[in-house]
């Protein structure tokens, strides 16, 4: 499994105890469709480092929400 980059979407991954990595899969309807298990220690270490880097570079949700979501108009309800 390659790490995403170059504008490709990130896969949903789960690292368990630094020993197992799962790539979560969904079907066309967006429903959970299983996972692929990886046990390669180098692959797991690489993903743990990448996830840690994303966490370090991220920002708290509340300031982001206040800047980008709160100013939006409320959603419109479609009356049927």
PyMOL commands that place a pseudoatom at each C-alpha (Angstrom):
pseudoatom trace, name=CA, resn=UNK, resi=1, chain=A, elem=C, hetatm=0, pos=[0.000, 0.000, 0.000]
pseudoatom trace, name=CA, resn=UNK, resi=2, chain=A, elem=C, hetatm=0, pos=[1.408, 3.383, -0.983]
pseudoatom trace, name=CA, resn=UNK, resi=3, chain=A, elem=C, hetatm=0, pos=[0.961, 6.543, 1.000]
pseudoatom trace, name=CA, resn=UNK, resi=4, chain=A, elem=C, hetatm=0, pos=[-1.240, 9.101, -0.722]
pseudoatom trace, name=CA, resn=UNK, resi=5, chain=A, elem=C, hetatm=0, pos=[0.227, 12.184, -2.235]
pseudoatom trace, name=CA, resn=UNK, resi=6, chain=A, elem=C, hetatm=0, pos=[0.114, 14.371, -5.272]
pseudoatom trace, name=CA, resn=UNK, resi=7, chain=A, elem=C, hetatm=0, pos=[-3.527, 15.309, -4.799]
pseudoatom trace, name=CA, resn=UNK, resi=8, chain=A, elem=C, hetatm=0, pos=[-4.770, 11.752, -4.280]
pseudoatom trace, name=CA, resn=UNK, resi=9, chain=A, elem=C, hetatm=0, pos=[-7.227, 11.178, -1.423]
pseudoatom trace, name=CA, resn=UNK, resi=10, chain=A, elem=C, hetatm=0, pos=[-5.876, 9.690, 1.784]
pseudoatom trace, name=CA, resn=UNK, resi=11, chain=A, elem=C, hetatm=0, pos=[-6.945, 6.122, 2.486]
pseudoatom trace, name=CA, resn=UNK, resi=12, chain=A, elem=C, hetatm=0, pos=[-8.589, 5.445, 5.813]
pseudoatom trace, name=CA, resn=UNK, resi=13, chain=A, elem=C, hetatm=0, pos=[-6.034, 3.554, 7.873]
pseudoatom trace, name=CA, resn=UNK, resi=14, chain=A, elem=C, hetatm=0, pos=[-5.941, 2.220, 11.426]
pseudoatom trace, name=CA, resn=UNK, resi=15, chain=A, elem=C, hetatm=0, pos=[-2.708, 1.279, 13.217]
pseudoatom trace, name=CA, resn=UNK, resi=16, chain=A, elem=C, hetatm=0, pos=[-3.155, -1.116, 16.131]
pseudoatom trace, name=CA, resn=UNK, resi=17, chain=A, elem=C, hetatm=0, pos=[-0.409, -1.243, 18.718]
pseudoatom trace, name=CA, resn=UNK, resi=18, chain=A, elem=C, hetatm=0, pos=[2.307, -0.487, 16.177]
pseudoatom trace, name=CA, resn=UNK, resi=19, chain=A, elem=C, hetatm=0, pos=[2.046, -4.087, 14.972]
pseudoatom trace, name=CA, resn=UNK, resi=20, chain=A, elem=C, hetatm=0, pos=[-0.880, -4.178, 12.515]
pseudoatom trace, name=CA, resn=UNK, resi=21, chain=A, elem=C, hetatm=0, pos=[-2.171, -1.706, 9.922]
pseudoatom trace, name=CA, resn=UNK, resi=22, chain=A, elem=C, hetatm=0, pos=[-5.643, -1.885, 8.406]
pseudoatom trace, name=CA, resn=UNK, resi=23, chain=A, elem=C, hetatm=0, pos=[-6.824, -0.071, 5.303]
pseudoatom trace, name=CA, resn=UNK, resi=24, chain=A, elem=C, hetatm=0, pos=[-10.577, 0.381, 5.687]
pseudoatom trace, name=CA, resn=UNK, resi=25, chain=A, elem=C, hetatm=0, pos=[-12.649, -0.296, 2.558]
pseudoatom trace, name=CA, resn=UNK, resi=26, chain=A, elem=C, hetatm=0, pos=[-16.049, 1.000, 1.509]
pseudoatom trace, name=CA, resn=UNK, resi=27, chain=A, elem=C, hetatm=0, pos=[-18.414, -0.072, -1.281]
pseudoatom trace, name=CA, resn=UNK, resi=28, chain=A, elem=C, hetatm=0, pos=[-19.871, 2.193, -3.979]
pseudoatom trace, name=CA, resn=UNK, resi=29, chain=A, elem=C, hetatm=0, pos=[-22.715, 3.218, -1.640]
pseudoatom trace, name=CA, resn=UNK, resi=30, chain=A, elem=C, hetatm=0, pos=[-20.226, 4.333, 1.018]
pseudoatom trace, name=CA, resn=UNK, resi=31, chain=A, elem=C, hetatm=0, pos=[-20.971, 1.456, 3.399]
pseudoatom trace, name=CA, resn=UNK, resi=32, chain=A, elem=C, hetatm=0, pos=[-18.161, -0.347, 5.225]
pseudoatom trace, name=CA, resn=UNK, resi=33, chain=A, elem=C, hetatm=0, pos=[-16.972, -3.271, 3.101]
pseudoatom trace, name=CA, resn=UNK, resi=34, chain=A, elem=C, hetatm=0, pos=[-14.120, -4.712, 5.148]
pseudoatom trace, name=CA, resn=UNK, resi=35, chain=A, elem=C, hetatm=0, pos=[-10.435, -3.993, 5.534]
pseudoatom trace, name=CA, resn=UNK, resi=36, chain=A, elem=C, hetatm=0, pos=[-7.050, -5.114, 4.303]
pseudoatom trace, name=CA, resn=UNK, resi=37, chain=A, elem=C, hetatm=0, pos=[-4.570, -6.132, 7.018]
pseudoatom trace, name=CA, resn=UNK, resi=38, chain=A, elem=C, hetatm=0, pos=[-0.865, -5.341, 6.697]
pseudoatom trace, name=CA, resn=UNK, resi=39, chain=A, elem=C, hetatm=0, pos=[1.863, -6.671, 9.000]
pseudoatom trace, name=CA, resn=UNK, resi=40, chain=A, elem=C, hetatm=0, pos=[5.012, -5.300, 7.355]
pseudoatom trace, name=CA, resn=UNK, resi=41, chain=A, elem=C, hetatm=0, pos=[6.861, -3.463, 10.174]
pseudoatom trace, name=CA, resn=UNK, resi=42, chain=A, elem=C, hetatm=0, pos=[8.439, -0.907, 7.809]
pseudoatom trace, name=CA, resn=UNK, resi=43, chain=A, elem=C, hetatm=0, pos=[5.073, -0.066, 6.226]
pseudoatom trace, name=CA, resn=UNK, resi=44, chain=A, elem=C, hetatm=0, pos=[3.476, 0.308, 9.650]
pseudoatom trace, name=CA, resn=UNK, resi=45, chain=A, elem=C, hetatm=0, pos=[6.352, 2.491, 10.893]
pseudoatom trace, name=CA, resn=UNK, resi=46, chain=A, elem=C, hetatm=0, pos=[6.046, 4.681, 7.796]
pseudoatom trace, name=CA, resn=UNK, resi=47, chain=A, elem=C, hetatm=0, pos=[2.295, 5.197, 8.300]
pseudoatom trace, name=CA, resn=UNK, resi=48, chain=A, elem=C, hetatm=0, pos=[2.726, 5.875, 12.028]
pseudoatom trace, name=CA, resn=UNK, resi=49, chain=A, elem=C, hetatm=0, pos=[5.262, 8.575, 11.183]
pseudoatom trace, name=CA, resn=UNK, resi=50, chain=A, elem=C, hetatm=0, pos=[2.993, 10.067, 8.535]
pseudoatom trace, name=CA, resn=UNK, resi=51, chain=A, elem=C, hetatm=0, pos=[-0.023, 10.115, 10.855]
pseudoatom trace, name=CA, resn=UNK, resi=52, chain=A, elem=C, hetatm=0, pos=[2.099, 11.711, 13.589]
pseudoatom trace, name=CA, resn=UNK, resi=53, chain=A, elem=C, hetatm=0, pos=[3.288, 14.375, 11.149]
pseudoatom trace, name=CA, resn=UNK, resi=54, chain=A, elem=C, hetatm=0, pos=[-0.295, 15.165, 10.119]
pseudoatom trace, name=CA, resn=UNK, resi=55, chain=A, elem=C, hetatm=0, pos=[-1.281, 15.453, 13.769]
pseudoatom trace, name=CA, resn=UNK, resi=56, chain=A, elem=C, hetatm=0, pos=[1.612, 17.828, 14.502]
pseudoatom trace, name=CA, resn=UNK, resi=57, chain=A, elem=C, hetatm=0, pos=[0.792, 20.016, 11.481]
pseudoatom trace, name=CA, resn=UNK, resi=58, chain=A, elem=C, hetatm=0, pos=[-2.946, 20.081, 12.142]
pseudoatom trace, name=CA, resn=UNK, resi=59, chain=A, elem=C, hetatm=0, pos=[-4.870, 22.640, 14.121]
pseudoatom trace, name=CA, resn=UNK, resi=60, chain=A, elem=C, hetatm=0, pos=[-7.499, 22.439, 16.797]
pseudoatom trace, name=CA, resn=UNK, resi=61, chain=A, elem=C, hetatm=0, pos=[-11.016, 21.972, 15.493]
pseudoatom trace, name=CA, resn=UNK, resi=62, chain=A, elem=C, hetatm=0, pos=[-12.612, 24.915, 17.318]
pseudoatom trace, name=CA, resn=UNK, resi=63, chain=A, elem=C, hetatm=0, pos=[-10.478, 27.697, 15.729]
pseudoatom trace, name=CA, resn=UNK, resi=64, chain=A, elem=C, hetatm=0, pos=[-10.910, 26.072, 12.306]
pseudoatom trace, name=CA, resn=UNK, resi=65, chain=A, elem=C, hetatm=0, pos=[-14.666, 25.839, 12.798]
pseudoatom trace, name=CA, resn=UNK, resi=66, chain=A, elem=C, hetatm=0, pos=[-14.929, 29.447, 13.920]
pseudoatom trace, name=CA, resn=UNK, resi=67, chain=A, elem=C, hetatm=0, pos=[-13.014, 30.635, 10.841]
pseudoatom trace, name=CA, resn=UNK, resi=68, chain=A, elem=C, hetatm=0, pos=[-14.433, 28.415, 8.099]
pseudoatom trace, name=CA, resn=UNK, resi=69, chain=A, elem=C, hetatm=0, pos=[-17.766, 26.948, 9.198]
pseudoatom trace, name=CA, resn=UNK, resi=70, chain=A, elem=C, hetatm=0, pos=[-19.472, 29.362, 11.604]
pseudoatom trace, name=CA, resn=UNK, resi=71, chain=A, elem=C, hetatm=0, pos=[-19.593, 32.231, 9.043]
pseudoatom trace, name=CA, resn=UNK, resi=72, chain=A, elem=C, hetatm=0, pos=[-21.505, 30.086, 6.534]
pseudoatom trace, name=CA, resn=UNK, resi=73, chain=A, elem=C, hetatm=0, pos=[-25.229, 30.640, 6.124]
pseudoatom trace, name=CA, resn=UNK, resi=74, chain=A, elem=C, hetatm=0, pos=[-27.463, 28.006, 7.710]
pseudoatom trace, name=CA, resn=UNK, resi=75, chain=A, elem=C, hetatm=0, pos=[-28.399, 25.075, 5.485]
pseudoatom trace, name=CA, resn=UNK, resi=76, chain=A, elem=C, hetatm=0, pos=[-31.663, 25.394, 3.568]
pseudoatom trace, name=CA, resn=UNK, resi=77, chain=A, elem=C, hetatm=0, pos=[-34.416, 22.903, 4.143]
pseudoatom trace, name=CA, resn=UNK, resi=78, chain=A, elem=C, hetatm=0, pos=[-36.065, 21.495, 1.052]
pseudoatom trace, name=CA, resn=UNK, resi=79, chain=A, elem=C, hetatm=0, pos=[-39.812, 21.331, 1.638]
pseudoatom trace, name=CA, resn=UNK, resi=80, chain=A, elem=C, hetatm=0, pos=[-41.513, 18.522, -0.210]
for i in range(1, 80): cmd.bond("trace and resi %d" % i, "trace and resi %d" % (i + 1))
show_as sticks, trace
zoom trace
